[in-house]
Amino acid sequence: SLSSGDTHRVVVPSTWGLFYGETRIYFGFMRVILALAATAASLRLVATRQPVVNLAANHKAGEEQVVYRQKQNNFQNMQYYGDLTVGGQVVSGIFDTGSFDLLVLSAQCQHCAADAKYDSKKSSTFKSEGTKQRHCYGSGCADATIGFEKVSVGPISAPKQAFWEITDHQIPVMDFARFQAIVGVGHSDSPSMKYNTMLQNFGVGEFAFCLEKGNGAPGWLYWGSEPQLHSSMATIDVVASHHWGAILTDIGVRTADGKTTALNICKPTCSAIIDSGTSLIAVPSAQLNNVVSQIGEVPADCTNIDKLPTLTLTVGGHSFELPPKAYVVRTQEPEVDTSVMGVAKILAFQPDVRMKEVCTHAFMAMDQQTQFGPMWILGDPWLRHYYTVFDRVNKKMRAAPAGQGCRPTQYFDFAKNEILNTTAFNLMHDELEAYEPAEPVLVNKSAARDPWKERLVNGTLEI
């Protein structure tokens, strides 16, 4: 298996470029062929891969190529952060598909409770540009000034990267967060500065995200392209001009007996943004009420989680599924002891408060209209279930269920292929089930990262 920060090299023939683009796999062959295909796919879950990537913009066919697999540390299953080097100083950052710029907490910050890891006065490569601006996210706003620095992630480097040095902020989560930077990896040019984004200066046209499913398990960010994986993944068109946004159409719930109930709540469409910077799944409040009513109540002790339905989403024309363990989380809520002794303590103004684990939906309400309809944000629960590729050059996303070691498996479009009872599906299903955690992840709500809010035009967010 690959370890954190591993670099792998392999010589690739120029014909591998033919693997780019959308490839659809049509099922309908004999049962034995399906079984063989599924067996081969399941073996890919445990086989050691030699990923292929092109990090250099001027790469030539046949030259040595490099992949960099970066570990994303997990803080309470709500924040995933990795290291980058800014001016020779190591900083932890949230790699955020929902934004574009690099913002770094500065030692010059006036009202910051957290100790900043970056000090421009200690850097020999810092150059000040001077432009000042306020940046607002769902969690609050930050005041920052543009500068230039040498920025590196593993073996990838930009000698003169424009970034925002945070000199003040009102983002409470940053006061106790494990990260000191927000690293935007959106697909477009930066809307807030005239300089290249970090992805552009790195020469990275494609990267992938995946979060391991186990409680407290890390995530992984794969820098570069692995075209040999594309044919086994669903390809999603990015329709949004700025964000990793796609068209969301059919939403439904499927029960254990295979019956799917369409909710008919995206008429004609909604928008879906896949965002590594959002801890939960954001849903318009009216639609959320409908979804929760169809899913049913989640008992505090999670006793019925195996009986809850699967949530189905059609994103970019492809059907995706989120099982109960993907959209249910455990959290801790305060509970006051109301026993006889507990009441006595309450009367003495010394209540005995204990933390109790409870299960709940991993949804949050957020009402925002976009040019494609009401907005959904598929945050960490999506990335725990789907290995997702972000192709900046071709404006595509690709997704497949995540298997062992946070590597992609074979994508099946359940809505278009009648394979629910085939040997192929059963083999694949058993393999994937083996990597499912025994229970939903335990989260700390106070550490949750809320979605960003920007570019409102007459109440409509231009994504």
N, C-alpha and C positions, 0 to 999 in steps of 0.2 A: 504494500500500500504506500501511497505518497505521504510524506511527512510535511509538516508546516514549512512553507517557504521553499519547498523543493523546486529545483530547476531541472527540466528534462530536455534532452536534445535528441533529435532524430532527423535524418535526411529524407526529404519527401519528394517524390517525383512530381513533375509539373502537371501530370494528368490528374492529380488529386483535386485540382481546381474545379473539375467537373462536378464534384460533390456539392458545390454551392447551389443554393436555390431550393425550391420546395419540391419534396418528393412525397408522393402519396402511396401508401401501401394498401392494396385492395385484398380483402380476405374473401374466401369463398372456395378455397381449394379443399381437397380431401382432408378428413380429420387427421390423418397421419402426418400430412405436410404441416398442418397447423401445430400439431404437437411438437414436431421437430423444430419449427420456428420458435415456439415458445421456450423449448429447452435451450436453444442457442441463446435466446434473449436472456433467460434466467441465468445462464452461465456467465453472461457479461456482468452480472451483478457482483460476482465474486472474483472475476479475472482481473489481473493487474493490467491496466491500460498504459499505453505510451502516448499521452495526449500530444497533439500537434498544434502549434500556434504560430502566428506571424505577428510579432510585436513591432517589427521595423517597417515603416512606411515604404522604404525603398528595397524591401526584400525581393530577391530574384529566385525564380523557380530552381529547385535542386539544391539551394543553399541550406545550411543548417538552420533549423527553426527552434524556437524556445517557448516553453510554457512555464508560467509562474503561478503556483497555487498558493494563495495567501490565506492564512488562518484568520477567522473572525471570532474573537473572544466573546463569550456569552456572559452577560450580566443579568441574572434573574429572568432569563428568557424574554426580556423586553428590549435589551440593547445589545447589538452585535457590533463590534468595533475591531479594527485592525491597525497595525502600525504603519506609519510613513515617516520619512525623514525630511524635515524642513530646515534648511540652513544648517545642516549637520546635527540637528536636535531631533530626537525621536519623539513623535507625537502620536497619540491614539486618536483615530477618527472614525466616525460613522460614514460608511461609503453609501451614499444616498442616491438612488436612481430617480428620486423625485425632485432633485435640484441640479444646478449646473456649475456653481462656483466652488472654489476652495476657500473656506473660512477657518481661520486658526485663532484660538484664544491666545491673547497676547499677555505677556507679563506687564504690559503697560495698561491693562484693563483697570478701570477706575473703581468699579463696584462688583468685582467678581469674588465670590466666596471660594471658588476652587483655585488651587494653585496652577498657574499656567506653566506648561512645559516648554513653551517657545518664547524666546526673548530676542527680538531683532537686534538689540544692542550687542549681543554676543555672537552675531553671525557676520562672517566676512563676505558673504555673498548677497546680503540684503541690499536692495535699492528701493528707495521710496518714490512712489508716483504721486501720492497726495490726494487723489480723489476720495471724498467721503460719501458714505451712503448708509441708509438704514435698511436692514434685511429683516423681513417678517416671516415667521413660520407659524404653524398651528400652535406651537408651544410658547411663542413670544417673539420679541424683536431683538436685533443686535445692531449696534453701531460699529462700522468698520471703515478702514482706510486701505486703499489699494497700495500694494507693494510688489516687488519682484523677488523671488527666491529660487534657490536650487531645491527641487522637490524630487524625492525618490520613493518608489515602492518596490522593495526587493531589487532586482536587477534593472528596473525601468527607471529612467531619470529624465527630467526636464531642467536644463541649466538655468533658465530664466522664466519661471512660471509666475504669471500674475495671480495674486491671491488677495483676499481680504483679511486684514489684521484686525481682530475684534478688540476694540478699545473700551466697550461698555455693552452690557446686554441686560435684558429682562426676560431671560429664558430660565425659569426655576429649575428645570431638569438638568441644566448644565452646571448648577451649583454643586450637585452631588454625583454627577455622571462620571462614568469611567472614560469618557472621551473628551478631547479638547479641540476637536476639529470636525467640521462637516465637509465631507468630500463629495461634491456633486459629480455624478456620472450620467447626467442626462444626455440625450442624443443630439441636441441642437447646439447652435452657438449660444453663448451666454447673453441673456437679455439685459444684464446689468453692467456689463463692461465690454469694451471694444477689443479685448485681447482674447487669444485662444484659450479654450478650456484645457484642463489637465489631460483629458482623453485625447484631444487633438495634438497637444505637444508630445504626449507619450507615443503617438502613432498607433494607438490601439483602436481598431475598428470594431472589435467584438470582445465581449467578456461574458461571464456566466456567474450566477449566484445560486447557492443552495445552502440551506440551514439543516443541520442534522436534527433528527426528530427526538432524540433522547433528552430527558430533563437535564438542563445544564450543559448540553452538548454544544460544540462549536459550530460555526458556519464556515463556508469556504467561498472565496472569490477567485475565479479562474480568469486570468488576464490573457486574452487572445482568442484565436479561432481554432476550433476543432472540427473541420468540415466533415470528417468521417462519421461524426455523430448525427449530422443533420437529417439523414434519411430516416432515422428512427424517431424523430421528434415532430410535433405539430408546428407548423409555421404560421405565425400570426402577423398580419399587416399592422404596422404602426401608423395610425391615421392622424394622430395628434402632431401638431407642428413643433411643440416644445417638449412634451413629456412622453414617457413610454406608455402611451394610451392606445387602446383598441376599442372596437365596437363590441358592446355586450348586448346580446339579444335575449335568447330564451333562458329563463331561470326556473328551476323546479326542484322538487324533492323526490327521491326514489326510495321506496321502502324495501325491506328485506326480500319481499316476494317479487321484486323486479318492477313493480308498478310505479310509474313516474307521473307526478301531478305537476302540470305547468302552472306557474303563478301568474303569468300574463301581466307582469308589472313593468316591463320595458316596452312601451308603445310609442313610436316604432322602435326606438333603440335607447340604450343607456351607454355611458362610457365607462371603461374599466382601465384604471391605471395600476400597473404593477410597481410597487414602491417599497424598496428596501428600507426606507426611512420611516415607515409607519408600523407600529407594533401589532395592530389588530386589523380587522376588516371593517372599513368605513362604508356605511350603507345609508342612503336617504331615509329619514325617519319614517315616512309613510310606508316605504317598501320594507323597512326593517320590521315593522309591526306585522306585516303580512308574512314575511319569512319566518319569524319566531313563532307565530301562531301555527304555521304549517309544520315546522320542525317539532314543536311540542316543548313541554317544560323539561328542563334539566334539573333533576333533584340535586340537592346540595351534596349528597354523598356519591353522585355519579353512578348510582346503581343501575340505571337503564341505558347507559351509554351505548351498549351493543345493540339496543333496540331502536335507537334514534335513526332517522332516515339520512340518506346521503344528499348533500346539496349539489345540484348540477348547474353549471354555468356554461353558456355558449359564448366563447370569446374568440373573436376573429373568425367565426364560422366553424369552430371546432368545439366539441363537447368536452368539458373538464368536470371532474368530480372532487368534492371535498368531503371525506367521510367524517363521522362525528368526532373522532380524535383529532381532526384538523381544525374544526370550528368550535370545539369546547376546550376551555382552559380551567385550571384550578387556581384559585386565589385565596388569600387569607383575609378573613374579616374578624373584627373584634367582637367578642362575646362576653357579656357580663354574667358572672356567676349569680344565679337567682335562687340558690339553695338557702336553707335557713341561715347558715353561716355567711353566705354571700349577701343576703339581705341585711344582716347585721353590719357588715362592712359598708354597704351602700348607705345605711343610716348614719354611719360614722364618717361619711364622705371619703371613704377609702375603698371604693369598689374593686373587686377582683376581676380584672379584665384579662381574658386570654384570647389568643389568636386561634381561630378555627378555620380549617381548610374547607372551602366550598367550591362546587363546580358551577360554571356559568358559560354562556355563549361568548365567543371571542369577537363579538361585534361591537361597534360603536356607531352612534348616530351622527351623521354629518350631511347637511343639506346644501348642495352646491349644483347649480345648473351649468352645463357646458354646451358647446356648439353641437355635441352629439347626443345630448340628453342628460338626465340625472347622473351624477358621478358616483361610481363605486371605486374604492381603493383597496386593492388586494395586497395586503402587507405581509408580515412575517408568516402567518398561517399558510398562505399560498406558497411561500418560498421553502417552508418545511416539507411541503408535500410534492412540489414540482421543481425539478432542476430547470432553471430558466436562463436562456441565452438572450443577450441583448446585442443586436447587430446595428451599430450606429451608421455604418456606410450604406447598407441596403434598406434601412428603416424596417427591420423585421425583429420579431421576437420568436423564440422557439422554446417549446416546453415538452417535458416528458416526466413521468413519475420518478421520483428520486429513490434510488435503491441504496444498497450497502455502500458506505464510504461517501455518501452524497454524490453518487454518479448516476447519470440518466439511464433509465431502462427503456423498454419499448412503449411508445404511445399507442393506445387503442382508442378510437373514437366510438364510444359505446352507443351513441345515437345513430350511427351510420352502419355499424357492422354487427351482425347477429352472431356474436361469439360468447354471449354470457354463459352458455352452458357447454361450451366446447372444451376439449382437453387443453387446448392452447391457453385459453383464458384461465382455467383452473390452475395450471402450472404456474403461470405468471402471478396470479393472485396469491397462491401459497408462498411464493418467493417474497413478494412485497409484504405480506402479512408478517413474515418472520422478522422484519425490520421495524415493525410498528411498536411503539412503546407500550408498556402494560397499562399506562394511564395517561391522561392529558398532561401537558407540561404545567408546572407551577409558576405563576407569574406574579410580579409585584406591580400593581396598577400605578403606583406613584412613579415608577421608572419608565412608564410608557411614553413613546414618542408619537406626538400627534401629527396629522398631515399638515403640510404647508398651505398657505393661502396667499395668492398673488394674482396679478393681471386680471382683476375684475373689470369687465366692460358691461355697464348697465345690468349688473347682477349676474352676468354670465362669465364663467371662468374660461378664458381662451387657453385650452390645453394644447 
